[in-house]
Amino acid sequence: MPEPRYRDYYSNSDIYNSRYEQYYFNNRPQKRVKPLKRKVKKSKKTSIFGKLVSIIFFAALLLYVLPYSFNTFIADTFPIKKGKMLKVDYEKLLYPTHSYLYKDLFLGKYIIKDSKYSKSLMYDIKENYEISGLKNKLINLANEYKNIDPAIYVYEYKNGSYVDIKADKVYPAASIIKLPVLIEMFREIEDKKFNLYDTMELQDYYRASGSGKLQYSQGGIEHTMDYLAKIMIENSDNSSTNMIISKMGGMPQVNKAMQQWGLKTTRINNWLPDLDGTNVTTPRELGKMLYNLDTSNILTADSKQHIADYLSHVKNNRLLQAGIPSDAILLHKTGDIGFMLGDAGIVKTHNGRKYIVVILAKRPYNNLKGKELIVRASQIIYEHIAK
């Protein structure tokens, strides 16, 4: 007897398969399969040497390659207007009083310490009264030059009369700083530390740009201190100045000497040429140095004679000398660093009157109006005192 057809249908149907599968999977014990873990390669730790090489590479890239590429390719193609960079003197921010209270200089840093000298070796100038008429003339003259900032000090010996126009204001000294260098050189000669005819050998590290021809001379040649002092003053030679300062023990030694003289402001802070104007002074202190060269016993007569000889042969005759007659006598030292021009000297008139004159003028770089003001001021001062 044949089986019922519904069995074939039932066994072959989706319902059958579905129920079978449900029964099979629901009643069969299943094994849990652990998930596969990905194998991740651990990176090896970079060695110290590798890190150092990377740092050097990126530093070279930032400091040399990128700036070179910018200056060579980009800057030429797309020119950028350059402005003045802001310079921050962190030393002044941290120690604002060091620049005028310091007693010594070590490795270019100001040091405050007790002064060893209670009494100054230089006399103060004996001022009696101010020449108001001359002062007014000079103020009116300065008002004609709006872009020039002058400071003037005049002292007339006979009556002790003077003119003070910002005479205590601090100015860059430029090459006039060679005047105290010369004075200290002869003081050390008198102290037997060396003599005028000792020699120094020109080395490359003494060479200085700017004024003077010694920078172009052959190295290894010895020069006497007399010759170095002569070209330092007469030709305003910067290289010889550095040699003399070095002979005396460097800038700190000259600064100590100026403190000993009683100067509170005048300082040498940089080797020549000091194009940034960090070597400073005031018209009154320059006048004090000239006054003591003429009146005090800070030097012997023989030393003063040598100094007078140097100061009377200064080649630059375009400032104070251009404003006085040819028969007048002038002992002086000039200075010029572009934005500051000056001259300081002793004048003896045709009728025997004698006076000290110091004029320092800040100006736009190499502006000829600064020279014009000094010449005209020199002429006005001479005519007023010599009359």
C-alpha positions as CSV (number, residue, x, y, z in Angstrom):
1,M,0.0,0.0,0.0
2,P,1.5,3.2,-1.0
3,E,2.5,5.8,1.7
4,P,0.5,8.9,1.9
5,R,1.7,11.7,-0.3
6,Y,1.7,14.2,2.5
7,R,4.9,12.6,3.9
8,D,6.8,13.3,0.8
9,Y,5.5,16.7,0.7
10,Y,6.2,17.3,4.3
11,S,9.7,15.9,4.2
12,N,10.7,18.0,1.2
13,S,9.1,21.2,2.2
14,D,10.7,24.3,3.6
15,I,8.7,23.9,6.8
16,Y,10.3,20.5,7.3
17,N,13.8,21.8,6.7
18,S,13.2,24.7,8.9
19,R,11.9,22.7,11.8
20,Y,14.7,20.2,11.4
21,E,17.3,22.9,11.5
22,Q,15.8,24.5,14.5
23,Y,15.7,21.2,16.3
24,Y,19.3,20.3,15.3
25,F,20.8,23.6,16.4
26,N,18.7,24.0,19.5
27,N,19.5,20.6,20.9
28,R,23.1,20.1,19.7
29,P,25.8,21.2,22.1
30,Q,27.8,24.1,20.4
31,K,31.4,24.9,20.9
32,R,32.4,28.5,21.4
33,V,34.9,29.7,18.9
34,K,37.5,32.2,20.2
35,P,37.7,35.3,18.0
36,L,40.9,35.6,16.0
37,K,43.3,38.2,17.3
38,R,45.2,40.4,14.8
39,K,48.9,40.2,15.0
40,V,50.2,43.7,15.3
41,K,53.9,44.3,14.8
42,K,55.3,46.3,17.6
43,S,57.6,49.1,16.5
44,K,61.1,49.0,17.8
45,K,62.1,51.9,20.1
46,T,64.0,54.6,18.3
47,S,67.6,54.8,19.6
48,I,69.1,57.9,21.1
49,F,71.4,58.3,18.2
50,G,68.4,58.2,15.8
51,K,66.6,60.9,17.8
52,L,69.7,63.0,17.8
53,V,70.1,62.7,14.0
54,S,66.5,63.7,13.6
55,I,66.8,66.7,15.8
56,I,69.9,67.9,13.9
57,F,68.2,67.3,10.6
58,F,65.1,69.4,11.5
59,A,67.2,72.1,13.1
60,A,69.3,72.4,10.0
61,L,66.2,72.5,7.9
62,L,64.7,75.3,10.0
63,L,67.8,77.4,10.5
64,Y,69.6,77.0,7.1
65,V,67.6,75.4,4.4
66,L,64.3,77.2,4.8
67,P,65.9,80.7,5.3
68,Y,68.2,80.1,2.3
69,S,65.4,79.0,0.1
70,F,63.3,82.0,1.2
71,N,66.1,84.6,0.6
72,T,67.2,83.0,-2.7
73,F,63.9,82.2,-4.4
74,I,60.9,83.6,-2.6
75,A,62.3,87.0,-1.4
76,D,63.5,87.9,-4.9
77,T,60.3,86.9,-6.5
78,F,58.0,88.5,-4.0
79,P,59.9,91.3,-2.3
80,I,58.7,92.2,1.2
81,K,59.2,95.6,2.7
82,K,61.6,95.3,5.6
83,G,60.8,97.0,8.8
84,K,63.0,97.7,11.9
85,M,63.3,94.7,14.1
86,L,62.4,95.1,17.7
87,K,65.4,94.6,19.9
88,V,64.8,93.6,23.5
89,D,67.6,94.1,26.0
90,Y,66.7,91.6,28.6
91,E,69.7,92.6,30.8
92,K,68.2,96.1,31.1
93,L,64.8,94.7,31.9
94,L,66.1,92.6,34.7
95,Y,68.6,95.0,36.0
96,P,67.5,98.6,35.0
97,T,70.0,100.4,37.3
98,H,73.1,98.5,36.3
99,S,73.8,100.7,33.2
100,Y,74.6,103.7,35.4
101,L,75.4,102.2,38.8
102,Y,77.8,99.5,37.8
103,K,81.4,99.6,39.1
104,D,83.0,96.9,36.9
105,L,82.5,95.0,33.6
106,F,83.1,91.2,33.4
107,L,82.6,89.2,30.2
108,G,80.5,92.0,28.9
109,K,78.2,92.0,31.9
110,Y,77.7,94.9,34.4
111,I,78.8,94.3,38.0
112,I,77.8,96.4,40.9
113,K,80.3,96.5,43.8
114,D,81.7,98.9,46.3
115,S,83.9,101.6,44.9
116,K,87.5,101.7,46.1
117,Y,87.9,105.4,45.5
118,S,86.2,107.9,47.8
119,K,87.8,111.0,46.3
120,S,88.0,111.8,42.6
121,L,91.3,112.6,41.0
122,M,89.9,115.1,38.6
123,Y,88.8,118.6,39.7
124,D,85.3,119.7,39.1
125,I,85.0,122.7,36.8
126,K,84.7,126.0,38.7
127,E,81.6,127.5,37.2
128,N,80.6,131.0,38.2
129,Y,77.7,132.2,36.1
130,E,76.0,131.2,32.9
131,I,76.4,133.3,29.7
132,S,72.7,133.9,29.0
133,G,73.2,135.9,25.8
134,L,75.3,133.2,24.2
135,K,73.0,130.5,25.5
136,N,70.0,132.2,23.8
137,K,71.9,132.5,20.5
138,L,72.7,128.8,20.6
139,I,69.1,127.8,21.5
140,N,67.8,129.9,18.6
141,L,70.3,128.2,16.3
142,A,69.2,124.7,17.4
143,N,65.6,125.6,16.8
144,E,66.4,126.1,13.1
145,Y,67.4,122.4,12.8
146,K,64.3,120.4,13.7
147,N,65.8,117.0,13.0
148,I,69.0,117.6,15.0
149,D,69.2,117.0,18.8
150,P,72.3,118.9,20.1
151,A,73.8,119.1,23.5
152,I,76.3,121.9,24.2
153,Y,78.7,122.7,26.9
154,V,81.0,125.8,26.9
155,Y,83.4,127.0,29.6
156,E,85.4,130.2,29.5
157,Y,88.5,130.2,31.7
158,K,88.9,133.9,32.7
159,N,85.6,134.5,34.3
160,G,84.5,131.0,34.9
161,S,81.4,131.6,32.8
162,Y,79.7,128.8,31.0
163,V,76.8,127.6,28.8
164,D,74.8,124.5,29.6
165,I,72.4,123.1,27.0
166,K,71.5,119.5,28.0
167,A,75.2,119.2,29.1
168,D,74.4,116.2,31.4
169,K,72.4,114.3,28.8
170,V,73.9,110.9,27.9
171,Y,75.0,110.6,24.3
172,P,76.9,108.0,22.3
173,A,80.6,109.0,22.5
174,A,81.7,107.7,19.1
175,S,85.4,108.3,18.6
176,I,85.6,111.0,21.3
177,I,85.8,108.0,23.7
178,K,89.5,107.9,22.5
179,L,90.2,111.0,24.7
180,P,89.9,109.1,28.0
181,V,91.7,106.2,26.5
182,L,94.6,108.5,25.7
183,I,94.6,110.0,29.2
184,E,94.7,106.6,30.9
185,M,97.4,105.4,28.6
186,F,99.7,108.2,29.8
187,R,98.7,107.6,33.5
188,E,99.8,104.0,33.1
189,I,103.0,105.1,31.5
190,E,103.7,107.4,34.5
191,D,102.9,104.4,36.8
192,K,105.7,102.5,34.9
193,K,103.4,99.8,33.6
194,F,104.9,100.3,30.2
195,N,106.6,103.2,28.3
196,L,105.9,105.3,25.3
197,Y,108.3,103.3,23.1
198,D,107.2,99.8,24.0
199,T,105.9,97.9,21.0
200,M,102.7,95.9,20.2
201,E,102.3,93.5,17.4
202,L,99.3,93.9,15.1
203,Q,97.2,90.8,15.2
204,D,94.0,90.1,13.2
205,Y,91.8,90.3,16.3
206,Y,92.8,94.0,16.8
207,R,91.7,95.0,13.3
208,A,88.6,97.2,13.2
209,S,86.6,98.6,10.4
210,G,85.7,102.2,10.0
211,S,88.3,105.0,10.4
212,G,92.0,104.5,10.2
213,K,94.4,102.7,7.9
214,L,96.0,100.3,10.4
215,Q,93.3,97.7,9.6
216,Y,94.9,97.3,6.2
217,S,98.5,97.0,7.4
218,Q,100.4,93.8,7.3
219,G,100.0,91.6,10.4
220,G,102.8,90.7,12.7
221,I,104.5,94.1,12.5
222,E,105.3,95.8,15.8
223,H,104.3,99.4,16.4
224,T,105.3,101.7,19.3
225,M,102.7,103.0,21.8
226,D,103.6,106.5,20.6
227,Y,102.7,105.7,17.0
228,L,99.5,103.9,18.1
229,A,98.4,106.9,20.2
230,K,99.3,109.3,17.4
231,I,97.1,107.6,14.8
232,M,94.4,106.9,17.3
233,I,93.9,110.7,17.8
234,E,95.1,112.3,14.6
235,N,93.5,109.7,12.2
236,S,90.9,108.4,14.7
237,D,92.2,104.9,14.0
238,N,90.0,102.2,15.5
239,S,92.4,99.3,15.3
240,S,95.1,101.2,17.2
241,T,92.5,102.1,19.9
242,N,91.7,98.5,20.4
243,M,95.4,97.7,20.8
244,I,95.9,100.4,23.4
245,I,92.8,99.4,25.4
246,S,94.1,95.8,25.3
247,K,97.5,96.9,26.5
248,M,96.0,98.5,29.5
249,G,94.0,95.4,30.5
250,G,90.8,95.9,28.5
251,M,87.7,98.0,28.9
252,P,87.1,97.3,32.6
253,Q,90.5,98.8,33.4
254,V,89.7,102.1,31.5
255,N,86.2,102.2,33.1
256,K,87.8,101.8,36.6
257,A,90.1,104.6,35.8
258,M,87.3,106.9,34.8
259,Q,85.5,106.1,38.0
260,Q,88.7,107.0,39.8
261,W,88.7,110.4,38.0
262,G,85.2,111.1,39.3
263,L,83.3,110.5,36.0
264,K,79.8,109.0,36.6
265,T,78.5,108.5,33.1
266,T,81.4,108.0,30.6
267,R,81.8,104.3,29.9
268,I,83.4,102.0,27.3
269,N,81.0,99.1,26.7
270,N,82.2,97.9,23.3
271,W,85.3,97.6,21.2
272,L,85.8,100.0,18.3
273,P,84.0,100.7,16.0
274,D,81.1,101.1,18.3
275,L,78.5,101.6,15.5
276,D,75.5,101.0,17.9
277,G,76.6,103.8,20.2
278,T,77.0,101.8,23.4
279,N,80.1,103.8,24.5
280,V,78.6,106.8,26.2
281,T,79.5,110.2,27.7
282,T,78.1,113.6,28.4
283,P,79.2,117.1,27.2
284,R,80.0,118.1,30.8
285,E,82.2,115.1,31.5
286,L,84.1,115.6,28.3
287,G,84.6,119.2,29.4
288,K,85.8,118.0,32.8
289,M,88.5,115.8,31.1
290,L,89.7,118.7,28.9
291,Y,89.7,121.1,31.9
292,N,91.9,118.7,34.0
293,L,94.3,118.2,31.1
294,D,94.8,121.9,31.3
295,T,94.7,122.8,35.0
296,S,95.2,119.8,37.3
297,N,98.1,117.5,38.3
298,I,96.4,114.4,36.9
299,L,99.4,114.1,34.5
300,T,102.9,115.5,34.4
301,A,103.8,118.4,32.1
302,D,105.7,116.0,29.7
303,S,102.6,113.8,29.3
304,K,100.4,116.8,28.7
305,Q,102.8,118.1,26.1
306,H,102.5,114.8,24.2
307,I,98.7,114.8,24.4
308,A,98.5,118.4,23.3
309,D,100.7,117.5,20.3
310,Y,98.3,114.7,19.2
311,L,95.1,116.8,19.8
312,S,96.5,119.7,17.8
313,H,97.0,117.6,14.6
314,V,93.6,116.0,14.3
315,K,92.9,115.5,10.6
316,N,89.2,116.2,10.8
317,N,88.9,120.0,10.4
318,R,85.3,120.1,9.3
319,L,83.5,120.6,12.6
320,L,84.7,123.0,15.4
321,Q,87.7,124.1,13.4
322,A,85.6,125.1,10.4
323,G,83.9,127.7,12.6
324,I,87.0,129.5,14.0
325,P,89.6,131.7,12.3
326,S,92.8,130.1,11.1
327,D,94.9,132.0,13.7
328,A,93.0,130.4,16.6
329,I,94.5,127.3,18.3
330,L,92.4,124.2,18.7
331,L,93.1,121.0,20.6
332,H,90.2,118.6,20.0
333,K,88.9,115.2,19.2
334,T,86.0,114.4,16.9
335,G,83.5,111.6,16.7
336,D,81.1,110.3,14.0
337,I,79.0,107.1,13.9
338,G,76.4,108.2,11.4
339,F,73.5,109.0,13.7
340,M,75.7,110.9,16.1
341,L,78.3,113.6,15.3
342,G,80.5,115.5,17.8
343,D,83.6,117.5,18.6
344,A,85.2,118.4,21.9
345,G,88.1,120.7,22.4
346,I,90.0,123.6,23.9
347,V,90.1,126.9,21.9
348,K,92.6,129.7,22.3
349,T,91.4,132.9,20.5
350,H,93.6,135.4,18.7
351,N,93.4,137.8,21.7
352,G,94.4,135.2,24.3
353,R,91.0,134.2,25.6
354,K,90.6,130.5,26.2
355,Y,87.5,128.3,26.4
356,I,86.3,124.6,26.4
357,V,83.6,123.7,23.9
358,V,81.8,120.3,23.5
359,I,79.0,119.8,21.0
360,L,77.3,116.4,20.5
361,A,74.5,116.2,18.0
362,K,72.1,113.3,17.2
363,R,70.9,113.4,13.7
364,P,69.3,111.3,10.9
365,Y,71.9,109.0,9.6
366,N,74.7,111.0,7.9
367,N,72.5,114.1,7.6
368,L,74.7,117.0,6.7
369,K,72.6,119.4,8.8
370,G,74.3,118.0,11.9
371,K,77.7,119.2,10.6
372,E,76.3,122.5,9.6
373,L,74.9,123.1,13.1
374,I,78.2,122.3,14.8
375,V,80.1,124.7,12.4
376,R,77.7,127.5,12.9
377,A,77.6,127.0,16.7
378,S,81.4,127.0,16.8
379,Q,81.4,130.3,15.0
380,I,78.8,131.9,17.2
381,I,80.7,130.8,20.4
382,Y,84.1,132.0,19.1
383,E,82.7,135.4,18.1
384,H,80.9,135.9,21.4
385,I,84.0,135.0,23.6
386,A,86.7,136.6,21.5
387,K,85.1,140.0,21.1
